[in-house]
Amino acid sequence: MTELNHTRSRRASGGRAARHAARAAALAEDIRPIRAGMEGGRYRPLTDLQVERIHGAALRVLEEIGLADAPQSGIEAMEAFGAKLGDDGRVRFSHQVIEKALSMTSRGITLHGRDAAHDLHLTGTKVHYGTAGAAVHLVDGVTGAYRESTLQDLHDAARLTHALDNVHFLQRPMVARDVTDNRLLDLNTVWACASGTTKHVGVSYVDAAHVYDSAAMLHAISGGENAWRARPCISQSNCFVVPPMKFATESCKAMEAAIDIGMPVLLLSAGQAGATAPVTIAGAVVQAVAECLAGLVYVHAIKPGHPAIFGTWPFVSDLRTGAMSGGSGEQALLTAACAQMHQYYGLSGGAAAGIADSKLPDMQAGWEQATSNVMAGLSGLNMVYEAVGMHASLLGFCFESLVLGDDMLGQAMRCVRGIEVDEDALAFEVMQSVCLEGPGHYLGTAETLARMERDYVYPALADRSSPGEWAEKGAPDLVEKAAAKKRAILEGPNPAALPADVEAFVRSRYEILL
Amino acid sequence: MTELNHTRSRRASGGRAARHAARAAALAEDIRPIRAGMEGGRYRPLTDLQVERIHGAALRVLEEIGLADAPQSGIEAMEAFGAKLGDDGRVRFSHQVIEKALSMTSRGITLHGRDAAHDLHLTGTKVHYGTAGAAVHLVDGVTGAYRESTLQDLHDAARLTHALDNVHFLQRPMVARDVTDNRLLDLNTVWACASGTTKHVGVSYVDAAHVYDSAAMLHAISGGENAWRARPCISQSNCFVVPPMKFATESCKAMEAAIDIGMPVLLLSAGQAGATAPVTIAGAVVQAVAECLAGLVYVHAIKPGHPAIFGTWPFVSDLRTGAMSGGSGEQALLTAACAQMHQYYGLSGGAAAGIADSKLPDMQAGWEQATSNVMAGLSGLNMVYEAVGMHASLLGFCFESLVLGDDMLGQAMRCVRGIEVDEDALAFEVMQSVCLEGPGHYLGTAETLARMERDYVYPALADRSSPGEWAEKGAPDLVEKAAAKKRAILEGPNPAALPADVEAFVRSRYEILL
């Protein structure tokens, strides 16, 4: 919230505003009630036995069904690693091969921010929320109008993400539909995202060649190849499989290129229960786990130890229509179950939550986004992708929703933080003093004042005033408030702008359309 | 949903509507994907040790601080039970006295519906969602207008609750502000609620005398005193304490009257963290647990074994203003922690969730209501009070929100149902067949079709269509859709109307203002 508060305090005038600004400024990093990477895990949708059974089924799937359509380079690497190519062209994996890959996998990947303050340490049950997706529309939250998303939208999404405290990373949420050349699309996507935030950035590539083409830009952004390889601040989101159980040949080549240039990979398996994955939650998780385990073999067969996020992203179909339903309870369960599987393997993992099926930032969107985000957080999912701004079952991205989602994610993160129980928190002495000696209430006690900012999260835009106060303010519309905050951020300076020499280099070397 | 579907099928015309009606009709009770009383408990915000520490602190509070202001009748009963009256007028309880009360407490209270199909079996981690509260305003969800709530509103809330599948009980959500006489208020509240639904009803009483006054009405509603005492379908929500740690003298007398006439009691402790309860989540839970344990002693001292719901309802203050914030993450944690304490004691318990601070059914309301409802459900809270329709931090009740909340609660209940893991669900054979022999997708497999209605929940009003389909429909507004459904229910017949002779008797005996 740093930049935002600065903006605020510059604008503030008068006593109340000054106090607000002072309070915001006083929230130093060490006493903030919530921050990225708080630990979840108190919600465990699966029993230990159920986890074992899903693991066992995934191993059987890998051994008996295997995956088709690996590129020749992948087949050779995986065979050398111990996998077997069958006469049917499918690569199959014994449990020894899977265990070998698991043993090579880093148990605590760090996804770096351009600013190290935004590094994401993906260990244990640490939770991080961020954007993701490939929406093709930008939704005007106020009017409800859908239009094709643009490169400028992508850059704006990066800038908004940068300003929002509880959005911890930016994975490209929209496709720049105004860039029709695939090479220019991939290269400009990197630039539009990376020049708008110092948080970690995830992008996708259509073609392996574009990965190599982008390397000079990545190096420039990081301050040189060595700096890039030491702290890569951009990862590749890679749909390396076409569920069920087929490698995505071209994507696998882009993955190999990422590994080659030192770019972390998100191994993304996005089956859809009832369509491209089994209809049951357990079955969809089995398939996603099996596919991602195969992906781990692939990665480590190419380069042992390369950082790869275990991206089990099973989605849900509305079986009446076959359409996706990311806003469903079934989706929330799928994602939470995946988090538990990641923890079983000790892997840094990610999955999708926070998707609204609603077209607008309305009440439906609120309950859809909160349900899955809260469950993902409580389950201890390391990377909660699609957590914010995503509407129409991933087809539309909405800035007003992104801005409001920061409040929603703050609340979810407060829930993830959970409950401290120690002598102070149990509060016997305070209770004794208040009841037997004191004023009969806890307002203004030292304990209350001390906890006011360390323990409690206050939303930025969500309204907690009484009906009377709210009416006096003119019954402000939530989405319009979000639109105003969006404009204030985008009309202000870009605190994440890259140095002028980096920008000049990139613009001289690449055709930047922004 | 029975009544609603009947209404729909009567209105339906044409093939698509007929198919919709047929599908709804086909969902017989045994294959419904969700129902009242599904078991939660996979989310445990507290460790076992933390639960023990909260229990230990509560015992110490009861032994050393005790409660003030018990009425003389309560003091005498509790002293006879083993509690000690101190020179300071406070009643204190040894752990032996608490254990004695716990041993007398039924471990599985049933709250009866007038229709036994709506009985609530409050054992283990079974979850039920319903209304509650004492809102003083009715909110027009479409215009945002607040006005004082009326007796007719209360009756309408009962009728809507009756029609909504995922709202499992009706506790009086609003105060009939147009009934200024307290006696008439209490008596008419019973009638307005009970004549609108056959689900279990909870009411409050201002005065013990009104409890006795209402007995003839309760008997008439149940079909006689014996039937009433066998299956009381109306319980008394009783704020028996004024936190911190004081009995509410008049409410305690109303509780004694309820016990006398065989009416189940909700022992409701509604402290507000940072104001009337300790600021910490753990401390607020300690105090609520201590107060409710004292309440159990009181109940069993009056009549051993009388059904009493353990109603730890700690609320949250926004410490910037001291106002309540029921929509916060802190609230969701408080409620979930209480559920775990109920399970520790093996008690039938309830707490508050689903409260929106937002004044309207907007995105904020959606995320606020979903966060706490989902966490309450996953924690296995038996009675989730305030779960639906509640806005402005309990000051306003909204019919459109109630109607939409049915979808939200259906989604929450799907999450509570959780994940089945058995051979069928693991889906190895299906996966093998689809990948190695079949069409390469799961659409239309026997497994998919069989699971379509048994496993998946479909919302009634929430929109899952694509942006194009949605635009073609004229971009329907969610709240206006809810308002239309509300009108359809209220303009239709009252399927829960009491028999004419019962109504005639009640109207002859009481001054019914409805």
Chai-1 contact restraints between the chains, C-beta under 6 A:
chainA,res_idxA,chainB,res_idxB,connection_type,confidence,min_distance_angstrom,max_distance_angstrom,comment,restraint_id
A,R42,B,R44,contact,1.0,0.0,6.0,A-B,restraint_1
A,R42,B,P45,contact,1.0,0.0,6.0,A-B,restraint_2
A,Y43,B,Y43,contact,1.0,0.0,6.0,A-B,restraint_3
A,Y43,B,L378,contact,1.0,0.0,6.0,A-B,restraint_4
A,R44,B,R42,contact,1.0,0.0,6.0,A-B,restraint_5
A,P45,B,R42,contact,1.0,0.0,6.0,A-B,restraint_6
A,P45,B,G418,contact,1.0,0.0,6.0,A-B,restraint_7
A,P45,B,I419,contact,1.0,0.0,6.0,A-B,restraint_8
A,Q50,B,V421,contact,1.0,0.0,6.0,A-B,restraint_9
A,R53,B,V421,contact,1.0,0.0,6.0,A-B,restraint_10
A,A57,B,L426,contact,1.0,0.0,6.0,A-B,restraint_11
A,A57,B,F428,contact,1.0,0.0,6.0,A-B,restraint_12
A,I65,B,Q432,contact,1.0,0.0,6.0,A-B,restraint_13
A,I65,B,C435,contact,1.0,0.0,6.0,A-B,restraint_14
A,G144,B,A475,contact,1.0,0.0,6.0,A-B,restraint_15
A,Y146,B,P467,contact,1.0,0.0,6.0,A-B,restraint_16
A,P244,B,V434,contact,1.0,0.0,6.0,A-B,restraint_17
A,P244,B,C435,contact,1.0,0.0,6.0,A-B,restraint_18
A,M245,B,C435,contact,1.0,0.0,6.0,A-B,restraint_19
A,G274,B,Y442,contact,1.0,0.0,6.0,A-B,restraint_20
A,G274,B,T448,contact,1.0,0.0,6.0,A-B,restraint_21
A,A275,B,H441,contact,1.0,0.0,6.0,A-B,restraint_22
A,A275,B,L443,contact,1.0,0.0,6.0,A-B,restraint_23
A,T276,B,H441,contact,1.0,0.0,6.0,A-B,restraint_24
A,P278,B,A427,contact,1.0,0.0,6.0,A-B,restraint_25
A,P278,B,V430,contact,1.0,0.0,6.0,A-B,restraint_26
A,P278,B,Y442,contact,1.0,0.0,6.0,A-B,restraint_27
A,V279,B,E447,contact,1.0,0.0,6.0,A-B,restraint_28
A,V279,B,T448,contact,1.0,0.0,6.0,A-B,restraint_29
A,V279,B,R451,contact,1.0,0.0,6.0,A-B,restraint_30
A,T280,B,A425,contact,1.0,0.0,6.0,A-B,restraint_31
A,T280,B,A427,contact,1.0,0.0,6.0,A-B,restraint_32
A,I281,B,I419,contact,1.0,0.0,6.0,A-B,restraint_33
A,A282,B,I419,contact,1.0,0.0,6.0,A-B,restraint_34
A,A282,B,V421,contact,1.0,0.0,6.0,A-B,restraint_35
A,A282,B,A425,contact,1.0,0.0,6.0,A-B,restraint_36
A,A282,B,L426,contact,1.0,0.0,6.0,A-B,restraint_37
A,G283,B,A425,contact,1.0,0.0,6.0,A-B,restraint_38
A,G283,B,L426,contact,1.0,0.0,6.0,A-B,restraint_39
A,G283,B,A427,contact,1.0,0.0,6.0,A-B,restraint_40
A,V286,B,L426,contact,1.0,0.0,6.0,A-B,restraint_41
A,D318,B,R464,contact,1.0,0.0,6.0,A-B,restraint_42
A,L319,B,M452,contact,1.0,0.0,6.0,A-B,restraint_43
A,L319,B,Y456,contact,1.0,0.0,6.0,A-B,restraint_44
A,S325,B,R464,contact,1.0,0.0,6.0,A-B,restraint_45
A,G329,B,Q411,contact,1.0,0.0,6.0,A-B,restraint_46
A,G329,B,R414,contact,1.0,0.0,6.0,A-B,restraint_47
A,G329,B,C415,contact,1.0,0.0,6.0,A-B,restraint_48
A,A332,B,C415,contact,1.0,0.0,6.0,A-B,restraint_49
A,L333,B,I419,contact,1.0,0.0,6.0,A-B,restraint_50
A,A337,B,I419,contact,1.0,0.0,6.0,A-B,restraint_51
A,D357,B,R464,contact,1.0,0.0,6.0,A-B,restraint_52
A,K359,B,P467,contact,1.0,0.0,6.0,A-B,restraint_53
A,K359,B,W470,contact,1.0,0.0,6.0,A-B,restraint_54
A,P361,B,M363,contact,1.0,0.0,6.0,A-B,restraint_55
A,D362,B,M363,contact,1.0,0.0,6.0,A-B,restraint_56
A,D362,B,L478,contact,1.0,0.0,6.0,A-B,restraint_57
A,M363,B,P361,contact,1.0,0.0,6.0,A-B,restraint_58
A,M363,B,D362,contact,1.0,0.0,6.0,A-B,restraint_59
A,M363,B,A365,contact,1.0,0.0,6.0,A-B,restraint_60
A,M363,B,G366,contact,1.0,0.0,6.0,A-B,restraint_61
A,M363,B,L404,contact,1.0,0.0,6.0,A-B,restraint_62
A,Q364,B,A462,contact,1.0,0.0,6.0,A-B,restraint_63
A,Q364,B,L478,contact,1.0,0.0,6.0,A-B,restraint_64
A,A365,B,M363,contact,1.0,0.0,6.0,A-B,restraint_65
A,G366,B,M363,contact,1.0,0.0,6.0,A-B,restraint_66
A,G366,B,G366,contact,1.0,0.0,6.0,A-B,restraint_67
A,G366,B,W367,contact,1.0,0.0,6.0,A-B,restraint_68
A,W367,B,G366,contact,1.0,0.0,6.0,A-B,restraint_69
A,W367,B,A370,contact,1.0,0.0,6.0,A-B,restraint_70
A,W367,B,M408,contact,1.0,0.0,6.0,A-B,restraint_71
A,A370,B,W367,contact,1.0,0.0,6.0,A-B,restraint_72
A,A370,B,A370,contact,1.0,0.0,6.0,A-B,restraint_73
A,A370,B,T371,contact,1.0,0.0,6.0,A-B,restraint_74
A,T371,B,A370,contact,1.0,0.0,6.0,A-B,restraint_75
A,T371,B,V374,contact,1.0,0.0,6.0,A-B,restraint_76
A,T371,B,Q411,contact,1.0,0.0,6.0,A-B,restraint_77
A,V374,B,T371,contact,1.0,0.0,6.0,A-B,restraint_78
A,V374,B,V374,contact,1.0,0.0,6.0,A-B,restraint_79
A,L378,B,Y43,contact,1.0,0.0,6.0,A-B,restraint_80
A,A392,B,P467,contact,1.0,0.0,6.0,A-B,restraint_81
A,L395,B,P467,contact,1.0,0.0,6.0,A-B,restraint_82
A,L404,B,M363,contact,1.0,0.0,6.0,A-B,restraint_83
A,M408,B,W367,contact,1.0,0.0,6.0,A-B,restraint_84
A,Q411,B,G329,contact,1.0,0.0,6.0,A-B,restraint_85
A,Q411,B,T371,contact,1.0,0.0,6.0,A-B,restraint_86
A,R414,B,G329,contact,1.0,0.0,6.0,A-B,restraint_87
A,C415,B,G329,contact,1.0,0.0,6.0,A-B,restraint_88
A,C415,B,A332,contact,1.0,0.0,6.0,A-B,restraint_89
A,G418,B,P45,contact,1.0,0.0,6.0,A-B,restraint_90
A,I419,B,P45,contact,1.0,0.0,6.0,A-B,restraint_91
A,I419,B,I281,contact,1.0,0.0,6.0,A-B,restraint_92
A,I419,B,A282,contact,1.0,0.0,6.0,A-B,restraint_93
A,I419,B,L333,contact,1.0,0.0,6.0,A-B,restraint_94
A,I419,B,A337,contact,1.0,0.0,6.0,A-B,restraint_95
A,V421,B,Q50,contact,1.0,0.0,6.0,A-B,restraint_96
A,V421,B,R53,contact,1.0,0.0,6.0,A-B,restraint_97
A,V421,B,A282,contact,1.0,0.0,6.0,A-B,restraint_98
A,A425,B,T280,contact,1.0,0.0,6.0,A-B,restraint_99
A,A425,B,A282,contact,1.0,0.0,6.0,A-B,restraint_100
A,A425,B,G283,contact,1.0,0.0,6.0,A-B,restraint_101
A,L426,B,A57,contact,1.0,0.0,6.0,A-B,restraint_102
A,L426,B,A282,contact,1.0,0.0,6.0,A-B,restraint_103
A,L426,B,G283,contact,1.0,0.0,6.0,A-B,restraint_104
A,L426,B,V286,contact,1.0,0.0,6.0,A-B,restraint_105
A,A427,B,P278,contact,1.0,0.0,6.0,A-B,restraint_106
A,A427,B,T280,contact,1.0,0.0,6.0,A-B,restraint_107
A,A427,B,G283,contact,1.0,0.0,6.0,A-B,restraint_108
A,F428,B,A57,contact,1.0,0.0,6.0,A-B,restraint_109
A,V430,B,P278,contact,1.0,0.0,6.0,A-B,restraint_110
A,Q432,B,I65,contact,1.0,0.0,6.0,A-B,restraint_111
A,V434,B,P244,contact,1.0,0.0,6.0,A-B,restraint_112
A,C435,B,I65,contact,1.0,0.0,6.0,A-B,restraint_113
A,C435,B,P244,contact,1.0,0.0,6.0,A-B,restraint_114
A,C435,B,M245,contact,1.0,0.0,6.0,A-B,restraint_115
A,H441,B,A275,contact,1.0,0.0,6.0,A-B,restraint_116
A,H441,B,T276,contact,1.0,0.0,6.0,A-B,restraint_117
A,Y442,B,G274,contact,1.0,0.0,6.0,A-B,restraint_118
A,Y442,B,P278,contact,1.0,0.0,6.0,A-B,restraint_119
A,L443,B,A275,contact,1.0,0.0,6.0,A-B,restraint_120
A,E447,B,V279,contact,1.0,0.0,6.0,A-B,restraint_121
A,T448,B,G274,contact,1.0,0.0,6.0,A-B,restraint_122
A,T448,B,V279,contact,1.0,0.0,6.0,A-B,restraint_123
A,R451,B,V279,contact,1.0,0.0,6.0,A-B,restraint_124
A,M452,B,L319,contact,1.0,0.0,6.0,A-B,restraint_125
A,Y456,B,L319,contact,1.0,0.0,6.0,A-B,restraint_126
A,V457,B,G329,contact,1.0,0.0,6.0,A-B,restraint_127
A,A462,B,Q364,contact,1.0,0.0,6.0,A-B,restraint_128
A,R464,B,D318,contact,1.0,0.0,6.0,A-B,restraint_129
A,R464,B,S325,contact,1.0,0.0,6.0,A-B,restraint_130
A,R464,B,D357,contact,1.0,0.0,6.0,A-B,restraint_131
A,P467,B,Y146,contact,1.0,0.0,6.0,A-B,restraint_132
A,P467,B,K359,contact,1.0,0.0,6.0,A-B,restraint_133
A,P467,B,A392,contact,1.0,0.0,6.0,A-B,restraint_134
A,P467,B,L395,contact,1.0,0.0,6.0,A-B,restraint_135
A,W470,B,K359,contact,1.0,0.0,6.0,A-B,restraint_136
A,A475,B,G144,contact,1.0,0.0,6.0,A-B,restraint_137
A,L478,B,D362,contact,1.0,0.0,6.0,A-B,restraint_138
A,L478,B,Q364,contact,1.0,0.0,6.0,A-B,restraint_139
